[in-house]
């Protein structure tokens, strides 16, 4: 449950595997605050993830909202631009945050210090079941962490892991970042997940 009172900064991190509707949680929270509480909202997404739209965050259940597409490698100029464009916003959201470079942590902290509610969504683990990007640090500094699960297609249990597939079989190797969908990934529970070294 969120205890953000609108008077002080707050950080919410939504994490979990692929197909867990993390983006949907982010969009739903932003839309409710904007529609029912009249809050000013701005959202950002990494430009390398354009599976569903270039300028929108889109959930698998069809929820969507406008978003500013930005380079995942955040330099000083882009950091300044993000802080400037989010100034005065009640809610500042970042989707697919696992792709952003280290500066995302400082940016989230700065926006929260200014009094905004920052909502961050992303994969907490990569296909090797290792911490993905700076999501671990974001979860550490968060006031609220929401751990989402999907459904394991192998057994129906709650899925916490993201299984990368190659020709339908668990991947043994590959780059950490590989944009894909149901053709390359599926959620798995701990019992059904196969780490690369056991594939």
JOJO-V156164 format. One record per residue. N is the residue number from 1. PHI is phi as a letter, one per 20 degrees, with the letter a starting at -180 (999 if undefined). D_FIRST is the distance of its C-alpha to the first C-alpha in Angstrom with 1 decimal. Layout:
# JOJO-V156164
N&PHI&D_FIRST  N&PHI&D_FIRST
This chain:
# JOJO-V156164
1&999&0.0  2&e&3.8  3&d&6.5  4&f&9.3  5&d&12.0  6&n&14.6  7&d&17.0  8&c&16.3  9&f&15.6  10&b&12.4  11&c&12.4  12&d&10.1  13&d&12.1  14&d&12.1  15&c&14.9  16&q&17.0  17&e&20.5  18&f&22.4  19&m&21.9  20&e&18.2  21&m&17.3  22&f&15.6  23&f&17.4  24&f&16.4  25&f&12.6  26&f&13.7  27&f&16.2  28&g&14.1  29&f&11.5  30&f&14.7  31&f&16.7  32&f&14.4  33&f&14.4  34&f&18.1  35&f&19.2  36&e&17.5  37&d&16.9  38&m&20.0  39&f&18.5  40&e&20.9  41&c&19.7  42&c&21.6  43&c&21.2  44&c&23.3  45&b&24.4  46&f&27.1  47&f&30.5  48&f&31.4  49&d&28.9  50&d&30.5  51&g&30.3  52&d&29.0  53&a&29.7  54&e&31.0  55&c&29.0  56&b&26.0  57&e&22.8  58&c&23.2  59&e&21.1  60&f&23.0  61&e&22.0  62&n&23.5  63&f&20.8  64&b&22.2  65&b&22.3  66&f&24.9  67&b&24.7  68&e&27.2  69&e&28.7  70&c&29.6  71&f&31.5  72&f&29.5  73&e&31.9  74&e&30.7  75&e&33.7  76&f&34.1  77&f&35.0  78&f&32.1  79&g&29.7  80&f&31.4  81&f&31.1  82&f&27.3  83&f&26.8  84&f&29.3  85&f&27.9  86&e&24.3  87&f&25.5  88&n&24.3  89&e&21.4  90&f&18.1  91&c&16.3  92&c&18.1  93&d&17.4  94&c&19.3  95&d&19.8  96&l&21.7  97&f&21.3  98&f&23.1  99&e&26.3  100&f&26.2  101&f&28.4  102&g&27.6  103&f&27.4  104&g&24.0  105&f&22.6  106&f&24.5  107&f&23.7  108&f&19.9  109&f&20.4  110&f&22.9  111&f&20.8  112&f&17.9  113&f&20.7  114&f&21.9  115&o&18.8  116&e&17.2  117&e&13.8  118&d&14.8  119&d&13.3  120&d&15.3  121&c&15.9  122&r&18.6  123&f&20.3  124&e&19.8  125&c&23.1  126&e&26.4  127&f&28.9  128&e&30.2  129&m&26.9  130&d&27.0  131&g&24.4  132&e&24.7  133&l&25.6  134&d&23.4  135&f&20.1  136&f&20.3  137&f&20.8  138&f&18.0  139&f&15.6  140&f&17.2  141&e&16.8  142&f&13.2  143&e&10.6  144&b&7.9  145&c&9.6  146&d&8.9  147&e&12.1  148&e&13.6  149&c&16.8  150&d&19.8  151&d&22.6  152&f&25.6  153&f&28.7  154&e&30.9  155&c&29.5  156&n&26.4  157&f&24.1  158&f&20.7  159&d&21.8  160&d&20.6  161&d&23.8  162&d&25.6  163&e&29.3  164&e&31.8  165&d&34.8  166&c&38.4  167&l&40.6  168&n&38.1  169&d&38.1  170&g&35.7  171&f&36.6  172&e&38.5  173&b&38.2  174&q&37.4  175&f&35.7  176&f&32.1  177&e&31.3  178&b&32.6  179&f&31.2  180&a&31.4  181&c&30.0  182&f&30.8  183&f&34.3  184&d&33.3  185&b&30.0  186&b&28.2  187&f&25.1  188&b&26.1  189&f&24.9  190&f&26.2  191&f&29.3  192&e&30.3  193&f&29.6  194&d&32.8  195&f&32.8  196&g&35.6  197&f&37.7  198&d&37.9  199&f&38.4
